[in-house]
Amino acid sequence: MGLKELRIVAGLTQCDVAKQCGVDRSRLSLAENEYSKLRPEEEATVRNALLRHIEAKAAQFKGVLSAKEAIAV
């Protein structure tokens, strides 16, 4: 999955990711649209940050489902 797709699933804007990872937003945009590449360490930082956000959203969603199941019983 590409950076743009991961960012969208994570529910973050380019500005959010750029600030969190210390990458210029315009460079992130260029990398997402495959006009240029981030340095390997930058891409790893961005990818890891996005995956952490996705995992956090999944855990939050799982907690909501568990709460709803508990209420339904």
Order of alpha helices (4+ residues) and beta strands (2+ residues): alpha-alpha-alpha-alpha
